[in-house]
Amino acid sequence: MTSQHNWGILGAGGIARAFAHGIKTSQTGHAYAIASRDHSKAEKFAADFGFQKSFGSYDNLLNDPEVDAVYIATPHPQHVEWAMRAIEKKKHILIEKPIALNHADAMAIFEAARENDVMVMEGFMYRCHPATTKVIELIKAGAIGDVRVINATFSFHSNSNDESRLFSNEFAGGGILDVGCYPVSVSRLIAGVTMGKDFAEPVEVMGVAQLGTTGVDEWAVGTLKFENGILAQMACGIAVNQENVVRIFGSDGSITLSNPYPHARTGSDVTPIVVWNYRDNSTTDVKVQANVTSYSFEVDAFGHALAQGRREAIPPAPTWADTLGNMKTLDRWRSDVGVIYEQETPKAYRQTTVRGKTLASPSIGAMKYGRIAHLEKEVSRLIMGVDNQVGFPHAAVMFDDFFERGGNTFDTAFVYSGGRLEGMLADWMTVRGVRSDVNVIVKGAHTPYCNPTDLSMQLIESLKRLRVDSADIYMMHRDNPAVPVKEFVDVLNEHVRSGRIKTFGGSNWSPARVAEANEYARKNGLQGFSVVSNNLSLAKMVKPIWDGCIVANDPESLAFFKATQLPLLSWSSQARGFFLPGVADPSKRDNPEMVEVWYSDDNFERLRRTRELAAKSNASPINLALAWVLNQAFPTFALIGPRTLEETRTSWPALNIDLTPEQVTWLNLE
């Protein structure tokens, strides 16, 4: 007998009613509770669909211990808030598409679900329908040869005005998020099937759109390109009727789905699939009969996975990685057409973290700290690189998480993204009010502007971008041996006296030049270099990643830092993923940079040794590699550049790995 799960629904609108029909005809679902902010509406809903309980408060439903799973059917700007609240109550959740406004918020939902051991699935009901399974079977069987082009459309014409949800910027309206998510999803699904995967990520995303007076897309067209050459042309809209079909063109023919996202909300439906073979001009009509709705299949896809103890759906229902990829693609499409919701901007961004809490440090993980001369605050041993954040929502979620883990130091540079990222850090510090709680590293004077004059101009500009009076740490991004060290030391001391910087050092400076600079400073009663930022990683760079880079993993450098006890801020501290599973192998040559920069017999022996030690110590090789940096015989701090919350989280265990001096030496082949 199939076990049934008690479902609760947040929201009593049209999509909630469709889902309620699905529960009634499912094998695994039981209609248990409905919540609406209008209790009378919830009561009527419960009567219509036979729900046992009705609530006039979402929180009251979540507090009911008999609720096993929650379907979040609120408008999508509210998805992340109620997802987080449901997860805190240990409820399994199905979230109507799109799961959130952007990739960053979706990422946070899954991180919270992992921590609380609950299942989460995005509500793309068509992915659970047998018609989708049939299309996958046809493609795998080679019914149309090699897939080359996909056309996918989902569009409708609404006569609503600018104040309606669909056209409202406040409610994240527009076609891309509301219905464009379907063409993106189906294109990624089909492209993945051709590669033997559950989905594929596009290597290029391009788009154009017609924006309305509220700034949302009223109709839009997008193009995806996948690594195997497949192109997907997508169209969506909320103010134009189009032919809602999916056409898949291959080397031998085409597949046409005239009902690609089966959306019958009550009763049975038939999905027609037409397969055309251009070689003999034959046509095959395939009709997929379903006796229940897509939502019923969706309930059971969720229920069967949950019954198996899973926390993710079984493909082709969307897994966590699938949903994150879809959201990232939607972000890129919106970015390309210029759709930004006001609530994603610093001006209107939420005052709490994505978890609905006031930002506090530390509340997630334990950080370790060290001292750098002339700084009042301690410096977190892990330092967040401000160099890859794709937008403010991404930056805010990543920075909030880092701060809550105890991270208090951020690394910026004048050249990063033309100053955009310095401004992004400034916005976050302003929104969160944490400038006095963090250390800001400013880097400037990168080649070919490595001279005292340009150093000063760039520093002043960086401070303006960051909207701060001073940099806690100023690092010269490069050295210029043609300039005497005294000139650099003199100008840096001028900025110390002016209050623009507190302490300073050099990135990619040789030990000899640092020693020369500090000797000059000592003889003249000046402040010298307090810190250096060269690459230090267990895997030694074979060739510099960028021109002018200096490696500290050599006997002379290691001896210098041990003797002087100068703190080292290590960039590429994890060798850009060399120690991650499946990244580096002598036979794996698909990443030219990895091969050119890190591949050597010595590094593969270091990799072998980390794996050997990992097997004995129950630590991952990548954490051991990071711990190697943090366990030197001199002060070290590791710059990390996580792009996801998972990457941040999985870096943290390195802080609690204590390596003996003998292990440090052995891992480095000394």
Buried (B, 14 or more C-beta within 10 A) or exposed (E): EEEBBBBBBBBBBEBBBBBBBBBBBBBBBBBBBBBBBEBEBBBBBBEEBEBEBBBBEBEBBBEBEEBBBBBBBBBBBBBBBBBBBBBBBEBBBBBBBBBBBBBBBBBBBBBBBBEBEBBBBBBBBBBBBBBBBBBBEBBEEEBBBEBBBBBBBBBBEBEEEEEBBBBBBBBBBBBBBBBBBBBBBBBBBBBBBBBEBBBBBBEEBBBEBBBBEBBBBBBBBBBBBBEEEBBBBBBBBBBBEBEBBBBBBBEBBBBBBEBBBBBBBBEEBEBEBBBBBBEEEEEEEBEBEBEBBBBBBBBBBBBBBBBEEBBBBBBBBBBBEBBBBBBBBBBBBBBBBEBBBEBBBBEEBBEEBBBEEEBEBBBBBEBEEBEBBBBEBBBBBBBBBBBBBBBBBBBBBBBBBBBBBBBBBBBBBBBBBEBEBBBBBBBBBEBBEBBEEBBBBBBBBBBEBBBBEBBBBBBBBBBEBBBBEBBBBBBBBBBBEEBEBBBBBBBBBEBBEEEBBBBBBBBBBBBEBBBBBBEBBEEEEBBBBBBBBBBBBBBBBBEEBEEBBBBBBEEEBBEBBEEBEBBBBBBBBBBBBBBBEEBBEEEEEEBEEBBEBBBBEEBBEBBEBBBBBBEEBEBBBBBBBBBBBBBBEBBBBBBBBBBBBBBBBBBBBBBEBEBEEEBBEBBBEE
